[in-house]
Amino acid sequence: MKILIVSLQKDGKLVSTSFEQIEAAKSLGGELYTVVMAEQADALASDLALRGGGKVLAVSYPNLRYYNDEVYVNVLSELIAKYSPDLVLGPATFYGKALFGRLAAKNGGAMASDVTHITLEDGNLVVTRPHYGGSVVSKIVPNSGGPFFATLRPKIYPESKDGAGEVIIEAVETAGMEPKTVVKEMKVESTGSVNLTEADVIVSAGRGMKGPENLPIVQELADSLGAAFGASRAIVDAGWIAYSHQVGQTGKTVNPKLYIAVGISGAIQHLVGMRTSGTIVAVNKDKDAPIFNIANYGIVGDAFEIVPALTKKFKAELAN
């Protein structure tokens, strides 16, 4: 089996999902290729090679500085035609999902999005993905003649730490590098120091915090843990916090090692986005709140007393 990993970069730095994809691909065996596209891709390719990326295809061009659907699809389609992979693997992130739908359509391949497990059974590729908020889990066996495309949910696989690799400098047709739209600048809305989808620890706030003026209490807890700050849809809709913090079906799907839900009742819309977290801790004054049905640990009580106490304790532990 030939596997082509699509490694995305942001601001000239590899995103952590790249190394998770390598680890997933290594579990399948076969011939591994990893492609990275950037204004200057050589250094990024070297990092991927040192972490087990196999034959790392480095594509450098000025128009690859920023993500662009059209350009990325053109470059990847050319490489797919050249190397004929059986599986093309990318991240189930905002950009990854947008890219792979278009890429699969252009290359006549079937696709599975938000995959949580990938394996070989009797020599056949089998991918697992959840549906309907995780209430249904299906196994998909590709049967199309073209390559199979899959986006992998972040934080499911550990990052590849080492392995064999070599860098191959690729020159592609420059005609496909000239898009109809050109990104001249990228401005990122500040959502805190840690990205939600890449975070190992997330602390989220809900309507139980009573008002936007009280959110700093939860933010301080997140800061004490070096965690990302999330939110329920209810407080985003109420205008307490920006949409970029929203966890749930219409927000971000996350899979951290630790998820702390403060003042969140546990509506299904929210649970869909975080129920696969490694350890879930819920703080809520309502002992019958649905969030406790999936929580590993529950604290019934007033968040305005419990959260500051937890923050104080964590700060003291870290100080030691």
N, C-alpha and C positions, 0 to 999 in steps of 0.2 A: 504494500500500500504506500502511495505517495501522499504526504500531507503537507499542505501549504498553510502556514500560519501568517495572518496579517497582523503585524505589530504596529499599533498606532502611537504617534507621539504628540505631545502638546508642549508648545513653547520650546521645542528643541530637546525635550526630555521624554524618555520612554515612559508610558503609563504602566503601572504595576501589573495590569491584566496581561501584558505581553508574556511575562514569566509564568503566569498561571496557565496560559494557553500552551506554552512549551511543555509544562509538566503533564498536562492532559494528553498532549500528542505523544509524549515519550511513553506513556502507559500503553499505547497501542502498538508500539514498535514501528517497523517500516522505515521508509526513507523520508527524512524530515527536512523541509525547507521553511525558512522564515523570511518574509519580505518587510523591509522598513523603508518608508518614503519620507524625505525631508529635504530642506534646502541644502544641508550638508549631512548626508546619512552615514558616512564612513565610521565615525566614532560610535554612533548608536549601534551600528551593525557589529562592531567589535564587542560591545557589551553583551549583545544577544548571543554571539558566538561563544563567549566565555561562560554563559549560563545554559548551554546545551541546545542552542537554536539550530544545530545542524548546518546545512548550507544556507548561509544568511545572504540574501539578495539585497544589496544596497542600491537604492535609486535616489540620486541627488539631482535637484533641479530647483530654480528659484520659485516656481509656482507651486512647489510642494511644501512651502513653509507653513501654510495654513491648510486646514482640512477643506477639501472641495469635492463634493460627490462626483462631479463630472470627470475631473482629472484623475482622482483615485481609481474610479471604475475603468477608465481607459488604460491606465498603467497596469492594473491588476489583470485585466482581461488579456493584455498582451503577454504577461508572464504565465497566465493559466494556459494560453495556447502553446507557449514554448515548453512548459514543464509537465503539462497534462496531469495535474494532481487528482487523486480520487476523492480527497476531502480538503475543503478550504475552511479554515477555522478562524473566527474572529471574536471580539468581545461583545457581549450583550449590553453595550452602553448606548448612550444617545446617538453618538456618531456611528458606532458599530452596527446598530440595527438599521439605521438609514442607509448605510453603505451596502450592507449585504443583501437587502431586498432588491436593490437595483442591480447589484453584481450578479446575483443568481438569475435574474430575468434576462440579463444581457447574454449570459453564457449557457442558457438552457439547462440549468440545474435545479434540482429540488432543494428545499431549504427548511431548516428547523431553527426557531429562534428561542433564546433564553434556555438553553440546554443546561441541565444540572448534572448529567453523567454521560460519559461516552465510553464505549467498550467494544470488544469483539466477541461475538458468540457464534461458535462453529464457523469461524472465518468470515462472518458477516458483521459489518458495522452496525451497531445499535446505539441510538441516542435516546436519552430520557428527558422529558420536559413536562412541567406541570401545566394544567389548564384550570380555568375557573377558580383562580385564587389558590391553587394547590389542592383543591378537593378531588381533582382527578389527575392522575399521573399516567402518561402514556409512553410506550416504547415505540420508536420509529425505526424501521429498517428501510434504508434507501433502495429504490428499485429503478431509478432513472438511468439513462445511458450516459448522461453528462456527469460532471463533478457534483458532489454533495456539499452544500454550504450550511454551516452551523455557527451560531453565535453562542458563546459560553457565558453563563451567568458569573459575574465577578465574585470572588471570595469563596468559591466552591472548592477549587483545587489550591494546594499550596504553591508557592512560587518555586520555580526551578532554581536551584542554587549553583549547579555546575553541570558540566557535560562537554561532549565534543562539539566542535563547530569550526567553520571556516567562512571567511567573508568573500563574496563574489560581487564584484562591481558590475552592475547592470546598466546598459545604455538602452533606453527605449525611444520609440518614435516621438519626436518633439511635436508633431502635429497634434497629438492627443493631449499635449500639455497646455494648450491655449484654450481656456474655457470661455463660455459665453459671459460668465460673470467672474469678476476678479475680487478676491478679498484683499483689501488694502490694510486693514487694521482689525485687531480683535480686542474687544474690551470685555472683561469678565466681571460679572457682578460678584461682589464680595459675599461669601456665605460662611465665613469663618476660616480658620487655618487648616481644616481637614475636610477633604472632599467626602461627601456622604457615601457614594458608591464604592470608594476605596478604603473606607475607615474600618479599623478592627473593633473600635468601640464607638457606639452612638448613644447619645442621651437625647430623648425627644420629649417635647412638652405638648400638652393638650389643653382642652377647655377648662380643666380643673384648676388651672393657674389663674383663672378669674379675669385676667386682663393683661394687655401687653406690657404694662408697667411692672409686672411680676416675672416676666420671662428672664430677666438677668439672674434671678435666683437659680434657674435651671442652667443657664449659660455658664454660670460660675462652676457648677458641678461638672459640666462638660469640660471646661478648661482645666479643672483639677485632675482630670483623667486623660487629658490630651485627646479628647473625643470630638467627633463631629456633632453638630447640633441639628437635630431633626424636629419635625413638627407634624401634628395631625392635620387633616384637611380642614377640620372645623375652625382652627385658629388661622389657617391661611385664608379661608373664605371670609373670615371675620376681619381680615386686614391687619392682624396682629404681627404677622411676619411674612417675608417674601415667599413666593411659590417654590423657589429653588431649595427650600428646606423641607418640602413636603415629602413624607414617606407614605406610600400606599398605592392603590390601584391606579390612580390618576397622577401619582407623583413618582417617586423613585422606589425601585425594588432594591432592598439592601440585604446583605447577608454577613453582618459583622460577627466577631467572636462573642461580643457582649452588647446587648441592647437594653437600655434602661428607659422605661416608659413612665413618665411622670404626669399624673392627672389625665391619662388617656383611658377612656372607658373600654375601648377594644371593638369598635365597629368593624365589620368585615372588610370594609374598604381599606382600613389601616392594616389589619392583620395580614391581608394579601401581600403587602409590601415588606413585611419583616418577620413572618412566622418561621422562616428557615434559619433565623439567627442561632448561633451556637448556644448561648445562654441568655434567657430573657428575664429581666427583673422588672416587676411592676410596682408602682407606688400609687395607691388610690384609696380614698376614704370609704368607697363603696365596696364592701366585701363581696358583693354579688356581681361586680363588673366583669364583663366577658373577657377582659384581658387576662384575668387570673386563670382562665381555662387553658391558656397556652403558656403561661409564665412558669419558669423553673423555680423562681422565688418570688413571693408576694409580700409586700409590706402594706398592711391596712392601717391608714392613719392620715393625718394632716400633712400634706406635702410641704406646707410652709414651716413645719417643724422638722420633718424628716430630712428634706433635701439639704438645708443648711448644716444639719448634723452630719450627714454623709460627706458633704464637701469638707467640713472641718477635719473629719477623720481621714479622708484621703490625702489632704494636704499634709497632715501630720505624718502619715505613713511615708509619703514621698520625701518629706524633709529628712527622715531618718535613713 
